[in-house]
């Protein structure tokens, strides 16, 4: 088995019409995050964790933030591609754990839905939780949202 660690952070967007998407869930009533895709820090961190565990580099290597084809893309599409890449390399997610770091918005009621969506996408248990930066740093000043993720992969025996 292999473990991988992922991290992502995005600032809040100045675009008032940009939705906030975390863990595949649209969070109404909060500004969205700036980014080339939908800027879902949870999915991006999970992708990095899976890629790292599979020995496939990082999300930026495979999904460049200057690729016009990826502009505005749902991060769920990127996760699907990452899972296929891991499968081609002979790996499947056994479980994952994600920690969102945000002062705002309050996320407790959304976390079970995020866990359910990501578990369904990966075919494995994915736990999603949230914490605060307690007013420290850029996240504490409510300038953006970050996420850390760890993924455990197990061999499938199906490597190309």
C-alpha positions in Angstrom: 0.0 0.0 0.0 1.1 3.6 -0.5 0.1 6.9 1.1 0.1 10.3 -0.5 -0.3 13.8 0.9 -2.1 16.6 -0.9 -2.5 20.3 -0.2 -4.3 23.2 -2.0 -5.2 26.8 -1.3 -7.1 29.4 -3.3 -8.0 33.0 -2.4 -11.5 34.2 -2.5 -12.5 35.6 -5.9 -13.5 39.2 -6.6 -16.2 37.8 -9.0 -19.4 38.1 -7.1 -21.1 35.6 -9.4 -18.5 32.8 -8.9 -19.9 30.0 -6.8 -18.0 28.4 -3.9 -17.5 24.7 -4.6 -16.0 22.4 -1.9 -15.8 18.7 -2.1 -18.1 18.8 -5.1 -20.8 20.7 -3.1 -21.9 24.2 -4.1 -22.0 26.3 -0.9 -24.5 29.2 -1.3 -24.1 32.5 0.4 -20.3 32.7 0.3 -17.9 34.1 -2.3 -16.3 31.6 -4.7 -12.6 30.9 -4.9 -10.4 32.2 -7.6 -8.9 29.7 -9.9 -8.7 28.4 -13.5 -11.1 25.5 -12.8 -13.9 25.7 -10.3 -11.1 26.1 -7.6 -12.4 23.2 -5.5 -9.5 23.0 -3.0 -10.9 19.8 -1.4 -10.9 17.9 -4.7 -7.6 19.4 -5.8 -5.9 18.3 -2.5 -7.4 14.8 -2.9 -6.1 14.6 -6.5 -2.6 15.5 -5.3 -2.8 12.9 -2.6 -3.8 10.2 -5.0 -1.3 11.2 -7.6 1.5 11.3 -5.0 0.6 7.9 -3.6 0.6 6.4 -7.2 4.0 8.0 -7.9 2.5 10.1 -10.7 3.6 13.6 -9.7 1.1 16.3 -8.9 -2.0 17.9 -10.3 -0.1 20.8 -11.9 1.9 18.4 -14.0 -1.2 16.8 -15.6 -3.7 19.6 -15.5 -2.0 22.9 -16.2 -3.7 26.1 -15.0 -3.0 27.8 -18.3 -4.8 25.0 -20.4 -7.8 26.7 -22.0 -9.7 23.4 -22.1 -9.7 23.3 -18.3 -11.0 26.8 -17.8 -14.0 26.6 -15.5 -14.0 22.8 -15.5 -15.6 21.0 -12.5 -12.9 19.5 -10.4 -14.9 16.3 -10.3 -13.8 15.8 -13.9 -10.2 16.2 -12.9 -10.7 13.7 -10.1 -12.2 11.2 -12.5 -9.1 11.5 -14.7 -6.7 11.2 -11.8 -8.5 8.0 -10.6 -8.1 6.5 -14.1 -4.5 7.4 -14.2 -4.0 5.7 -10.8 -5.9 2.7 -12.0 -3.7 2.5 -15.1 -0.7 2.5 -12.8 -2.2 -0.4 -10.8 -3.6 1.5 -7.8 -7.0 2.1 -6.3 -8.0 4.4 -3.4 -8.5 2.4 -0.1 -9.5 5.4 1.9 -8.8 9.1 2.2 -9.1 11.9 4.7 -9.5 15.6 3.9 -9.2 18.6 6.3 -10.6 21.9 5.1 -9.1 25.0 6.7 -11.5 28.0 6.6 -12.7 30.7 8.9 -15.8 31.2 6.8 -18.2 29.9 5.8 -19.4 27.4 8.4 -19.2 24.0 6.8 -20.4 21.5 9.4 -23.7 20.8 7.7 -22.0 20.3 4.3 -19.3 17.9 5.4 -21.4 14.6 5.3 -22.5 15.4 1.7 -18.9 16.1 0.6 -17.8 12.8 2.2 -20.6 10.9 0.4 -19.9 12.5 -3.0 -16.1 11.9 -2.8 -16.6 8.3 -1.4 -18.9 7.6 -4.4 -16.4 9.1 -6.8 -13.4 7.2 -5.5 -15.2 3.9 -4.6 -13.7 4.1 -1.1 -14.4 5.8 2.2 -13.4 9.5 2.1 -13.7 11.5 5.4 -14.1 15.3 5.1 -13.7 17.5 8.1 -13.1 21.2 8.7 -11.1 23.4 11.1 -10.3 27.0 11.6 -7.0 28.9 11.4 -8.1 30.7 14.6 -7.5 34.1 13.0 -3.9 33.4 12.0 -2.4 34.1 8.6 -4.2 34.6 5.3 -6.8 31.9 6.0 -7.4 33.4 9.4 -8.0 36.8 7.8 -10.6 35.2 5.6 -8.6 35.7 2.4 -9.2 32.2 1.1 -9.6 28.5 1.9 -7.1 25.6 2.1 -7.4 21.9 2.3 -5.0 19.0 3.2 -5.7 15.5 2.2 -4.1 12.1 2.6 -5.0 9.1 0.5 -4.1 5.4 1.0 -3.9 3.4 -2.2 -3.9 -0.3 -2.6 -2.5 -2.3 -5.5 -5.1 -3.6 -8.0 -2.8 -5.9 -10.0 -4.0 -4.1 -13.2 -0.9 -2.0 -14.0 -0.3 -1.2 -17.7 
